[in-house]
Amino acid sequence: MNTTQNAASHEAHIRDQFTRQAAEFAVAPELHNGEVLALLVEAAAPGTAHTTLDVACGPGSIAVAMAKRARHATGLDATDAMLDQARALAQAQSITNIAWQKGDVYALPFEDGSFDIVTCRFAVHHFTQPQAALDEMLRVCRPGGTVLVCDATASDEPEKANAFNEMEQLRDPSTVAFLRLDILRGLFAAAGLPEPRQVFFQVPTEREEMVTRAFPANNDFEGLRKMIDDSAEGDRMAMNARRHGDTVLLAYQAVILTATKPG
Ligand SMILES: C[S@@+](CC[C@H](N)C(=O)[O-])C[C@H]1O[C@@H](n2cnc3c(N)ncnc32)[C@H](O)[C@@H]1O
């Protein structure tokens, strides 16, 4: 398969997964958790004069949280069904200083330096070209503005990182790979940004919650369940997995990285 076919098939996975997941994402506690949203808002520090852009905004909770503090917020996503959920969220909260835009993170439909703050949460692992995505986020951020990337990270131990990514690629075939913390930080350096500030948090979950909400490759729910169960032995995916009654509790290890674009 050539590169164009690969990109087309990845885009098809993104469209398929996120159209199917949109309704669940609209009510997913981990995407609307107030404490985590507060961490992101605190890290991005929007002021009343600021304009913000959230790329790969999904059901819109970050853009809405930013709009509550900023002059204006924009959310951009590649999936229509996600943007429908985002619009509904803003409407339900009577947020009017907000716009939604369909688009691709690799070709943002904005002029250079259009925004004071550009954010992206829980999406880098879906990008085939994470560096190109960060470079494009940086392009539309004004000099002196803030770029924020938040995602779960893979372990520094290669076997655990591979086991985590294999499970995630089965659970959601639009996953490319979760990156190690040093690689995520390296994207900032390669983009010409200073060392990012970092804030860590966890996203707790449970085996059945993960399995029942998934649209796994080949409908392999049993394979997914087994991978998660097996990971409790020696915490094989570095998700702090442990047995609890007849289930397994575990947690995504996430980081918020924030840097100021040189002026
Ligand atoms: C896991 S969701 C994250 C949702 C949201 N950022 C949040 O934290 O609540 C990933 C989102 O990335 C979007 N996405 C994936 N690839 C994209 C791309 N190349 N350009 C724009 N959006 C993309 C998907 O449509 C999906 O809504």
PDBQT file of the ligand as one rigid body, heavy atoms in Angstrom, charges set to zero:
ROOT
HETATM    1  C1  LIG A 301     -10.254  11.219  21.331  1.00  0.00    +0.000 C 
HETATM    2  S1  LIG A 301     -11.021  12.532  20.458  1.00  0.00    +0.000 S 
HETATM    3  C2  LIG A 301     -10.484  13.911  21.458  1.00  0.00    +0.000 C 
HETATM    4  C3  LIG A 301     -11.593  14.852  21.739  1.00  0.00    +0.000 C 
HETATM    5  C4  LIG A 301     -11.256  16.153  22.432  1.00  0.00    +0.000 C 
HETATM    6  N1  LIG A 301      -9.979  16.713  22.025  1.00  0.00    +0.000 N 
HETATM    7  C5  LIG A 301     -11.319  16.044  23.929  1.00  0.00    +0.000 C 
HETATM    8  O1  LIG A 301     -10.256  15.990  24.577  1.00  0.00    +0.000 OA
HETATM    9  O2  LIG A 301     -12.421  16.001  24.488  1.00  0.00    +0.000 OA
HETATM   10  C6  LIG A 301     -10.026  12.729  19.039  1.00  0.00    +0.000 C 
HETATM   11  C7  LIG A 301     -10.623  13.707  18.028  1.00  0.00    +0.000 C 
HETATM   12  O3  LIG A 301      -9.610  13.978  17.050  1.00  0.00    +0.000 OA
HETATM   13  C8  LIG A 301     -10.263  14.234  15.816  1.00  0.00    +0.000 C 
HETATM   14  N2  LIG A 301      -9.239  14.131  14.767  1.00  0.00    +0.000 N 
HETATM   15  C9  LIG A 301      -8.460  13.074  14.474  1.00  0.00    +0.000 A 
HETATM   16  N3  LIG A 301      -7.617  13.366  13.467  1.00  0.00    +0.000 NA
HETATM   17  C10 LIG A 301      -7.848  14.656  13.123  1.00  0.00    +0.000 A 
HETATM   18  C11 LIG A 301      -7.278  15.543  12.164  1.00  0.00    +0.000 A 
HETATM   19  N4  LIG A 301      -6.296  15.143  11.342  1.00  0.00    +0.000 N 
HETATM   20  N5  LIG A 301      -7.738  16.806  12.095  1.00  0.00    +0.000 NA
HETATM   21  C12 LIG A 301      -8.739  17.214  12.920  1.00  0.00    +0.000 A 
HETATM   22  N6  LIG A 301      -9.334  16.422  13.841  1.00  0.00    +0.000 NA
HETATM   23  C13 LIG A 301      -8.881  15.152  13.960  1.00  0.00    +0.000 A 
HETATM   24  C14 LIG A 301     -11.357  13.185  15.771  1.00  0.00    +0.000 C 
HETATM   25  O4  LIG A 301     -12.379  13.518  14.851  1.00  0.00    +0.000 OA
HETATM   26  C15 LIG A 301     -11.829  13.192  17.239  1.00  0.00    +0.000 C 
HETATM   27  O5  LIG A 301     -12.933  14.044  17.436  1.00  0.00    +0.000 OA
ENDROOT
TORSDOF 0
